[in-house]
Amino acid sequence: MISGHESPSRRRSAGPPLDSERPMYSERTAGSLLDLSIVVVSWNTSDLLDACLASLPASCAGLRHEVFVVDNASSDGSTAMIRERHPAVHLIESGGNLGFTRANNLALPRCRGEFVLLLNPDTVCPAGSLAALVDFARTHTDLGACGPTLVDAAGAPTITYGNEPSPFYHLLELLGPHDRRLPRFLRHYSFVRIPKADALPSRIDYVAGACLLAPRRVLEEIGLLDERFFMYFEETDWCRRARDAGYEVWHAAGIEIVHLEGRAAAKASRFSLDQFHTSFRLYVEKHNGPGRVLAFRAVLLLENLAKAFYRSLIALFGNRRDNVSLADNHWYVARLQLRSSIRAIPPTAPL
């Protein structure tokens, strides 16, 4: 998801680099280096953010660390809560709803840590978890990024990492959900991946941006996040660029972070769908060319028409409450594929 400067050995995307794609130079001196800098971007998530920040001291046990919160003009008292309950946090008020990428870019040049962690406000980090993640990163000299296993409130693994997008994966999604109906040999062919509870550490294509750790030296080489991604796919893009530069991306299995998935993003409603597919098209065009976008739109149309029809039938003859809304979303996403362009308008107030 992060887009940055590309070294001469890397394959460069067409067109000049954006300002946010140039190298990141820290505003702090190397002499004040810490172990870890944590960056949290928040928009109207006060209760979730409070729990997240409260979990950080114990999770960073033994680490010299700092925490930045970039607040995107919240109206729910988030900034007052931070000042009152977490005075050690470096609060940056962005002045508007800048989105995930631009907000992170406000904090990244200020980070003093040997490692930088991008963390969602809807996460809770158990004691010692972030210290263990830093230890994992230090044992992998070619590491560009890594992430823990993300689990839900009940402790079950949830979406943690994934593969490079491919039209083939969307065709397989017709047999979904989440690979349960696929033959075992096909189960790793999916854009998003939910690890098994007994998974071992492994090299992957990208880490979910809910909890992404990167060495600061790699960030300084690769550059800041690509601000064309308001949100979604910024981590996929950055991990792709890190891999193109010769670095490895790892799933640090055995380390868990609780991700209350969707509770923060759910505030955006249809905007989330519009923005997801806007970013999806941008990512595919950036790394594969505009012709590939048409292929993805075709398979997404087929996938969502089939799922919308399936959910509508279930709603007609069975459970209406959940399936009506799922069917509506699939019909909406199918219609999006018929549009040559999508206009995603960021919300300015909680929905």
C-alpha positions as CSV (number, residue, x, y, z in Angstrom):
1,M,0.0,0.0,0.0
2,I,2.8,2.5,0.6
3,S,4.2,4.0,-2.5
4,G,7.7,5.5,-2.5
5,H,11.0,6.2,-4.3
6,E,12.1,3.3,-6.4
7,S,15.8,2.4,-6.5
8,P,17.6,2.1,-9.9
9,S,17.4,-1.8,-9.7
10,R,13.6,-1.7,-9.4
11,R,11.0,-1.7,-12.2
12,R,9.5,1.8,-12.2
13,S,5.9,2.5,-12.8
14,A,5.1,4.8,-15.7
15,G,5.2,8.6,-15.0
16,P,7.1,10.8,-12.6
17,P,7.2,10.0,-8.9
18,L,4.7,11.8,-6.7
19,D,6.0,13.9,-3.8
20,S,4.8,11.1,-1.4
21,E,6.8,8.6,-3.5
22,R,10.1,10.3,-2.8
23,P,12.5,9.1,0.0
24,M,11.5,9.7,3.6
25,Y,13.9,11.8,5.5
26,S,13.5,11.9,9.3
27,E,13.2,15.2,11.0
28,R,14.9,13.7,14.1
29,T,18.6,12.9,14.4
30,A,20.0,9.3,14.4
31,G,21.4,10.0,17.9
32,S,17.9,9.9,19.4
33,L,17.0,6.5,17.9
34,L,14.4,4.5,19.7
35,D,13.4,0.9,19.2
36,L,9.9,1.5,17.9
37,S,7.7,4.3,16.7
38,I,3.9,3.5,16.5
39,V,1.6,5.5,14.3
40,V,-2.2,5.3,14.7
41,V,-4.6,7.2,12.4
42,S,-8.0,7.8,13.9
43,W,-11.3,9.4,12.7
44,N,-14.1,9.4,15.2
45,T,-13.0,6.2,17.0
46,S,-12.6,7.5,20.5
47,D,-13.6,4.4,22.5
48,L,-11.7,2.0,20.3
49,L,-8.6,4.3,20.2
50,D,-8.6,4.6,24.0
51,A,-8.5,0.8,24.4
52,C,-5.8,0.6,21.7
53,L,-3.6,3.2,23.4
54,A,-4.1,1.7,26.8
55,S,-2.7,-1.7,25.6
56,L,0.5,-0.3,24.2
57,P,2.8,0.1,27.3
58,A,2.5,-3.5,28.2
59,S,2.8,-4.7,24.6
60,C,6.0,-2.8,24.3
61,A,7.6,-4.1,27.5
62,G,11.4,-3.5,27.3
63,L,11.2,-1.3,24.2
64,R,12.1,2.3,24.0
65,H,9.1,3.5,22.1
66,E,7.0,6.5,21.1
67,V,3.4,6.8,19.9
68,F,1.9,9.2,17.4
69,V,-1.8,9.6,16.9
70,V,-2.9,11.5,13.8
71,D,-6.5,12.6,14.3
72,N,-8.4,13.4,11.1
73,A,-10.7,16.1,12.5
74,S,-12.8,13.8,14.8
75,S,-15.9,15.3,16.3
76,D,-16.3,12.7,19.0
77,G,-13.9,14.1,21.6
78,S,-11.0,11.9,20.5
79,T,-8.4,14.7,20.9
80,A,-9.6,15.6,24.4
81,M,-9.5,12.0,25.4
82,I,-5.9,11.6,24.2
83,R,-4.7,14.7,26.1
84,E,-6.5,13.7,29.3
85,R,-5.9,9.9,29.3
86,H,-2.7,9.5,27.2
87,P,-0.6,12.6,27.7
88,A,2.6,10.9,26.5
89,V,1.2,10.4,23.0
90,H,2.3,12.7,20.3
91,L,-1.0,14.1,18.9
92,I,-1.1,15.5,15.4
93,E,-4.3,17.1,14.4
94,S,-4.6,17.0,10.6
95,G,-7.3,19.6,10.2
96,G,-9.5,17.4,8.0
97,N,-10.4,13.9,7.0
98,L,-7.2,13.3,5.0
99,G,-7.6,9.5,4.9
100,F,-5.3,6.8,6.1
101,T,-2.4,7.4,3.7
102,R,-1.9,11.2,4.0
103,A,-2.4,11.1,7.7
104,N,0.3,8.4,8.1
105,N,2.6,10.5,6.0
106,L,2.2,13.4,8.5
107,A,3.8,11.3,11.2
108,L,6.3,9.0,9.4
109,P,9.0,11.7,8.9
110,R,8.9,12.4,12.7
111,C,9.5,8.8,13.7
112,R,12.7,8.1,15.7
113,G,12.3,4.3,16.0
114,E,14.6,1.7,14.5
115,F,11.2,0.2,13.4
116,V,7.9,1.9,12.5
117,L,4.5,0.3,13.2
118,L,1.4,1.3,11.4
119,L,-1.5,0.3,13.7
120,N,-5.3,0.6,13.4
121,P,-7.2,2.2,16.2
122,D,-9.5,-0.9,16.3
123,T,-6.7,-3.1,17.6
124,V,-5.7,-4.2,21.1
125,C,-2.1,-5.4,21.6
126,P,-1.6,-8.1,24.3
127,A,1.3,-7.8,26.7
128,G,4.7,-8.4,25.1
129,S,3.2,-8.7,21.6
130,L,4.8,-5.7,19.9
131,A,8.2,-6.5,21.7
132,A,7.9,-10.0,20.2
133,L,7.2,-8.6,16.7
134,V,10.3,-6.3,16.9
135,D,12.4,-9.3,18.0
136,F,11.0,-11.3,15.0
137,A,11.9,-8.5,12.6
138,R,15.5,-8.2,14.0
139,T,16.1,-11.9,13.2
140,H,15.3,-11.4,9.5
141,T,18.0,-9.3,7.9
142,D,16.3,-8.9,4.5
143,L,12.9,-8.0,6.1
144,G,10.9,-5.2,4.5
145,A,7.7,-5.6,6.4
146,C,6.0,-8.1,8.7
147,G,2.8,-8.5,10.6
148,P,1.4,-10.7,13.4
149,T,-1.6,-13.0,13.2
150,L,-4.7,-10.9,13.6
151,V,-7.5,-12.4,15.7
152,D,-11.0,-11.3,16.5
153,A,-12.4,-10.6,20.0
154,A,-13.0,-14.4,20.5
155,G,-9.4,-15.2,19.6
156,A,-10.1,-16.7,16.2
157,P,-7.7,-15.8,13.4
158,T,-9.1,-13.3,10.9
159,I,-7.8,-11.7,7.7
160,T,-4.0,-11.2,8.3
161,Y,-2.2,-11.1,5.0
162,G,-2.7,-11.9,1.3
163,N,-1.5,-12.5,-2.2
164,E,-1.1,-10.2,-5.2
165,P,-4.5,-9.6,-6.8
166,S,-5.4,-12.0,-9.6
167,P,-8.6,-12.4,-11.6
168,F,-8.3,-16.1,-10.9
169,Y,-8.9,-15.5,-7.2
170,H,-12.2,-13.9,-7.9
171,L,-13.4,-16.8,-10.0
172,L,-12.5,-19.1,-7.1
173,E,-14.5,-16.8,-4.8
174,L,-17.6,-18.1,-6.5
175,L,-16.9,-21.3,-4.6
176,G,-16.3,-19.4,-1.3
177,P,-16.7,-18.1,1.3
178,H,-13.1,-17.9,2.6
179,D,-12.0,-21.1,0.8
180,R,-14.0,-23.5,3.0
181,R,-15.5,-25.2,-0.1
182,L,-12.3,-25.3,-2.1
183,P,-10.1,-28.4,-2.5
184,R,-7.2,-28.2,-0.1
185,F,-4.6,-27.7,-2.9
186,L,-6.5,-24.5,-4.0
187,R,-7.0,-22.9,-0.6
188,H,-3.9,-20.7,-0.7
189,Y,-5.1,-19.1,-4.0
190,S,-6.9,-16.1,-2.5
191,F,-6.3,-12.4,-2.4
192,V,-6.9,-12.3,1.4
193,R,-5.7,-15.0,3.8
194,I,-6.9,-16.1,7.2
195,P,-4.0,-18.2,8.8
196,K,-4.6,-21.4,10.6
197,A,-4.1,-21.3,14.4
198,D,-1.1,-23.5,14.1
199,A,0.5,-21.7,11.2
200,L,4.3,-21.2,11.0
201,P,6.1,-18.0,10.0
202,S,6.1,-17.6,6.2
203,R,7.1,-15.3,3.4
204,I,4.0,-13.6,1.9
205,D,3.1,-10.9,-0.6
206,Y,1.6,-8.3,1.7
207,V,0.7,-7.7,5.3
208,A,-2.7,-6.3,6.4
209,G,-2.3,-2.6,7.2
210,A,-4.1,-3.0,10.6
211,C,-0.7,-3.9,12.0
212,L,2.4,-3.5,9.7
213,L,5.9,-3.3,11.0
214,A,8.8,-2.0,8.8
215,P,12.4,-1.1,9.5
216,R,12.7,2.7,9.3
217,R,15.8,2.3,7.0
218,V,13.5,0.5,4.5
219,L,10.9,3.2,4.7
220,E,13.6,5.8,4.1
221,E,14.7,3.9,1.0
222,I,11.2,3.0,-0.4
223,G,9.6,6.3,0.6
224,L,6.3,7.4,2.0
225,L,2.8,6.0,1.3
226,D,1.3,6.8,-2.1
227,E,-1.3,9.4,-1.3
228,R,-3.4,8.6,-4.3
229,F,-4.7,5.7,-2.1
230,F,-7.0,7.6,0.3
231,M,-7.4,4.2,2.1
232,Y,-7.2,0.5,1.1
233,F,-4.4,-1.0,-0.9
234,E,-1.8,1.3,0.5
235,E,-0.2,-1.6,2.4
236,T,-0.4,-3.9,-0.7
237,D,1.3,-1.2,-2.8
238,W,4.0,-0.6,-0.3
239,C,4.8,-4.3,0.3
240,R,4.9,-4.7,-3.5
241,R,7.5,-2.0,-3.8
242,A,9.5,-3.4,-0.9
243,R,9.5,-6.8,-2.6
244,D,10.5,-5.3,-5.9
245,A,13.4,-3.6,-4.1
246,G,14.6,-7.1,-2.9
247,Y,13.1,-7.1,0.6
248,E,11.0,-9.9,2.1
249,V,7.5,-9.6,3.6
250,W,6.7,-12.0,6.5
251,H,3.8,-13.3,8.5
252,A,5.1,-13.5,12.0
253,A,2.9,-16.5,13.1
254,G,2.8,-17.1,16.8
255,I,2.4,-13.4,17.7
256,E,-1.2,-12.2,18.0
257,I,-2.9,-8.8,17.9
258,V,-6.7,-8.4,18.5
259,H,-8.3,-6.7,15.5
260,L,-11.9,-5.7,16.1
261,E,-12.3,-5.8,12.3
262,G,-14.6,-3.4,10.6
263,R,-15.8,-1.5,13.6
264,A,-13.8,1.6,12.6
265,A,-14.3,1.2,8.8
266,A,-18.0,0.5,9.2
267,K,-18.6,4.2,9.8
268,A,-18.0,4.9,6.1
269,S,-20.8,2.7,4.7
270,R,-21.1,2.8,0.8
271,F,-18.1,5.1,0.8
272,S,-16.0,2.1,1.9
273,L,-17.2,0.2,-1.2
274,D,-16.6,3.1,-3.5
275,Q,-13.1,3.7,-2.1
276,F,-12.1,0.1,-2.0
277,H,-12.8,-0.3,-5.7
278,T,-11.3,3.1,-6.6
279,S,-8.0,2.0,-4.8
280,F,-8.3,-1.5,-6.3
281,R,-8.3,-0.1,-9.9
282,L,-5.5,2.3,-9.1
283,Y,-3.4,-0.5,-7.7
284,V,-4.0,-2.8,-10.7
285,E,-3.3,0.0,-13.2
286,K,-0.2,1.2,-11.4
287,H,1.4,-2.3,-11.3
288,N,-0.2,-4.1,-14.3
289,G,-1.4,-1.5,-16.7
290,P,-4.9,-0.2,-17.6
291,G,-5.8,-3.2,-19.8
292,R,-5.6,-5.4,-16.7
293,V,-8.3,-3.3,-15.0
294,L,-10.9,-4.4,-17.5
295,A,-10.1,-8.0,-16.7
296,F,-10.6,-7.4,-13.0
297,R,-13.9,-5.5,-13.6
298,A,-15.2,-8.5,-15.7
299,V,-14.5,-11.1,-13.0
300,L,-15.7,-8.8,-10.2
301,L,-19.0,-8.3,-12.1
302,L,-19.4,-12.1,-12.5
303,E,-18.5,-12.8,-8.9
304,N,-20.8,-10.2,-7.3
305,L,-23.8,-11.0,-9.6
306,A,-23.5,-14.6,-8.6
307,K,-23.2,-13.8,-4.9
308,A,-26.0,-11.2,-5.0
309,F,-28.3,-13.8,-6.6
310,Y,-27.3,-16.4,-4.0
311,R,-27.8,-14.1,-1.0
312,S,-31.2,-12.9,-2.4
313,L,-32.4,-16.5,-2.6
314,I,-31.4,-17.2,0.9
315,A,-33.1,-14.0,2.1
316,L,-36.2,-15.0,0.3
317,F,-36.4,-18.5,1.8
318,G,-34.4,-18.2,5.0
319,N,-32.5,-15.7,7.1
320,R,-33.5,-12.3,5.9
321,R,-31.7,-10.0,8.4
322,D,-28.1,-10.7,7.4
323,N,-28.6,-11.8,3.8
324,V,-30.6,-8.8,2.5
325,S,-27.8,-6.4,3.4
326,L,-25.2,-8.7,1.9
327,A,-27.2,-9.1,-1.3
328,D,-27.6,-5.3,-1.5
329,N,-23.8,-4.8,-1.2
330,H,-23.1,-7.4,-3.9
331,W,-25.6,-5.8,-6.2
332,Y,-24.0,-2.4,-5.6
333,V,-20.5,-3.7,-6.2
334,A,-21.7,-5.4,-9.4
335,R,-23.0,-2.1,-10.6
336,L,-19.7,-0.4,-9.8
337,Q,-18.0,-2.6,-12.3
338,L,-20.2,-1.1,-15.1
339,R,-18.8,2.4,-14.4
340,S,-15.6,3.5,-16.2
341,S,-14.8,5.7,-13.2
342,I,-15.9,5.8,-9.5
343,R,-16.1,8.9,-7.4
344,A,-15.5,8.1,-3.8
345,I,-16.4,11.1,-1.6
346,P,-14.9,11.0,1.9
347,P,-17.4,11.5,4.7
348,T,-16.9,14.6,6.9
349,A,-19.0,13.5,9.9
350,P,-19.8,10.1,11.5
351,L,-22.5,8.2,9.6
